[in-house]
Amino acid sequence: MKKVSKKKKMLKKAAAKSRARTASKKRSVTFCGIFRSTKSGYGFIEPDEKYKDRFARDVFVPAKYVFDAVNGDKVAFVLTGAGDEARIAHVISRGFDSFTGTYKTVSRIENGRRKTKHIVIADDPKLCFDTFLSEKNANGAKNGDKVLCGIISYPNTTEEKPAWGRIIEIFGDSESLAANEKSLLAYHKTRTEFPPEVTEEAVRVSSNPVTRRGRTDLTDQPVFTIDGADAKDLDDAISVGTEGGYYILGVHIADVSSYVTEGSLCDREAFERGTSIYYADKVIPMLPKELSNGACSLHPGANRRTVSVFMRINAEGETVSAEICESIINSKVRGVYSEVNDVIDKREQSAFYGKYECVLGGGGLDTLLGLYNALLLKSKRRGALELETPEPVFVIENGEVKEVLQARRGVAERIIEQFMIAANEAVAAALKERGLPCIYRTHDEPDEEKIKKLKIFAHNAGLDVKPLNGKKVRPSDLCALLGQASEKDCAEAFSYLILRSMMKAKYESVPMPHYGIGAENYCHFTSPIRRYPDLFVHRSIKNLLVRAGSNKRKYELEISARVSAERSNECEQAALELERDMEDLYRADYMSRHIDEEFTGTVSSVIPGGVFVRLENTCEGFIAFENRYAYKYDEDRQTIVYAGKVYSVGLGVRIKVVSADVQRRRVDFEEIK
């Protein structure tokens, strides 16, 4: 046996120690990110943007390594060596200082004496801890109240100390619809009230007189609005005619920017809100009502400042030319979708024809419909997606949801949609052509992996998937698939799956195509009362296009476009989440009065352990499989096999309502065999 020298042994030992130190150093490198917990205790960290080259995905944190971090915290973390698994080193900053929940009193025997404990159980299941209160900090809340609770101290697992808090606001009985509405608004940190100084400014500017100076006078033109019966913020009006073999479409939009000037108090508040929020019969406006429902709203018989786009459109629906100007209009009719639909169906025999004769008489209705059909043909020709996604209508009386209906769109709704798309596209093209700042509405091509799953599902449903075989899936290819699905009476199911495969539309300061509409250039111009990007586009039009402003002004607006687009994306996402939660709340409230009743529904999605079923009225519930391990789930085919039955999206089932939890906004079904 060869003898190893003492020196070599020492060198070998030193090298091993060096390697260990290097490995330890690598493991102890600290990164930062946002922690997102789960109700099961473990979580994930979204690393900071500066680490994007290091981390391809979020980093997993086992429950034992979460320590004192809670959902939304900014944390420092180190990798444990088990792949991209992490351990939280410490909390850098807290993600929240208050939360919504239900106040409870619990009576316990401690040291032979009965004591009352005051706690708040968080609504968010990701907050996996209860918060204790002193009786004083309960602030008069009643057992079972829905509340907003402020954090005094966070849980400390090392010292085994619970979280402590104090009740900031009491919303009312946690079972009531009103209390849960207020709670959701607080949970989403929604700005529901305008600061007094903002309202005062809105009152002041809304009283400014409407003059014709510097504006094209259209007050004698047959301009009119068409909106829902309950709408109060009327920001778009139309006029139609013909000239030299072309359709002339006028789209007249409230000139909000003449009231809400850049940098004003109203502008800063609108920037923070980003969008108006609509749910059930309520609205949280982006602008104070003095503007949104008053001076900026295109009420009939009142002179209003507008920005008008006149488009010359040929028989194929193509816009040949477009002119944009600052204008003044006087709407002749406050149109209502249901009434216009009745006029379209019955013509002179409609009970509403007399109301609309001044704008649609003498061939005006035929011109309106001819233009609409031309635009519709263009839309179909370029493969614009028309996905059947049912929208709910909630009928609320005396604090209860009495009825849930599926909204039905008629021809009038589709006419306005096509006219607004044409205007938005024309404005985007005009700004891009001149190299002027704009906030574009963009929509990327669908995710390749999700399209593959859609293809598998379509093939198993017996559809011809050849349209999906190309390198790039065009909107027209998906339209062809939808056409096949309609013939097999499963268009709604495929619309849902196609929607899930789509990327999210967003705002950008650089021009990019809009996949869903099939447009090379697109922006939002037609709703400046309720969307901040539209307000920005109006400023760019007026300052640079109509008035040919300076290069300095152009540079300022270019910077503003980037900032405003980013903020608008954030606000839009927050609004969508709130609206979605509100809809789930209303559905749960409605179904809570239909326990043990039977309905027919359709499987809307499948997940491990059960399926979701949607009813015709858009209410949705979950069927949980009793034995959660006795099923075969296939994510690619969107199917699950349980008890010998294959469940897939679009399958019709008969169900009974088992439970409806208003606080959790959850409904449970069981299948009737």
Secondary structure as GFF3:
##gff-version 3
##sequence-region A 1 673
A	DSSP	alpha_helix	6	27	.	.	.	ID=ss1
A	DSSP	beta_strand	30	37	.	.	.	ID=ss2
A	DSSP	beta_strand	43	47	.	.	.	ID=ss3
A	DSSP	three_ten_helix	49	51	.	.	.	ID=ss4
A	DSSP	beta_strand	59	61	.	.	.	ID=ss5
A	DSSP	three_ten_helix	63	65	.	.	.	ID=ss6
A	DSSP	beta_strand	74	79	.	.	.	ID=ss7
A	DSSP	beta_strand	86	93	.	.	.	ID=ss8
A	DSSP	beta_strand	98	110	.	.	.	ID=ss9
A	DSSP	beta_strand	113	122	.	.	.	ID=ss10
A	DSSP	beta_strand	130	133	.	.	.	ID=ss11
A	DSSP	three_ten_helix	136	138	.	.	.	ID=ss12
A	DSSP	beta_strand	145	153	.	.	.	ID=ss13
A	DSSP	beta_strand	163	173	.	.	.	ID=ss14
A	DSSP	alpha_helix	177	187	.	.	.	ID=ss15
A	DSSP	alpha_helix	196	206	.	.	.	ID=ss16
A	DSSP	beta_strand	216	217	.	.	.	ID=ss17
A	DSSP	beta_strand	224	227	.	.	.	ID=ss18
A	DSSP	beta_strand	236	243	.	.	.	ID=ss19
A	DSSP	beta_strand	246	254	.	.	.	ID=ss20
A	DSSP	three_ten_helix	256	258	.	.	.	ID=ss21
A	DSSP	alpha_helix	265	273	.	.	.	ID=ss22
A	DSSP	beta_strand	277	279	.	.	.	ID=ss23
A	DSSP	beta_strand	282	284	.	.	.	ID=ss24
A	DSSP	alpha_helix	289	289	.	.	.	ID=ss25
A	DSSP	pi_helix	290	295	.	.	.	ID=ss26
A	DSSP	beta_strand	303	313	.	.	.	ID=ss27
A	DSSP	beta_strand	319	330	.	.	.	ID=ss28
A	DSSP	beta_strand	333	336	.	.	.	ID=ss29
A	DSSP	alpha_helix	337	346	.	.	.	ID=ss30
A	DSSP	three_ten_helix	347	349	.	.	.	ID=ss31
A	DSSP	alpha_helix	353	360	.	.	.	ID=ss32
A	DSSP	alpha_helix	364	381	.	.	.	ID=ss33
A	DSSP	beta_strand	392	397	.	.	.	ID=ss34
A	DSSP	beta_strand	400	406	.	.	.	ID=ss35
A	DSSP	alpha_helix	411	433	.	.	.	ID=ss36
A	DSSP	beta_strand	440	442	.	.	.	ID=ss37
A	DSSP	alpha_helix	448	460	.	.	.	ID=ss38
A	DSSP	three_ten_helix	466	468	.	.	.	ID=ss39
A	DSSP	alpha_helix	475	487	.	.	.	ID=ss40
A	DSSP	alpha_helix	491	501	.	.	.	ID=ss41
A	DSSP	beta_strand	506	508	.	.	.	ID=ss42
A	DSSP	alpha_helix	532	540	.	.	.	ID=ss43
A	DSSP	pi_helix	541	546	.	.	.	ID=ss44
A	DSSP	alpha_helix	551	591	.	.	.	ID=ss45
A	DSSP	beta_strand	598	607	.	.	.	ID=ss46
A	DSSP	beta_strand	610	615	.	.	.	ID=ss47
A	DSSP	beta_strand	620	624	.	.	.	ID=ss48
A	DSSP	beta_strand	631	634	.	.	.	ID=ss49
A	DSSP	beta_strand	639	642	.	.	.	ID=ss50
A	DSSP	beta_strand	645	648	.	.	.	ID=ss51
A	DSSP	beta_strand	652	661	.	.	.	ID=ss52
A	DSSP	beta_strand	666	671	.	.	.	ID=ss53
###
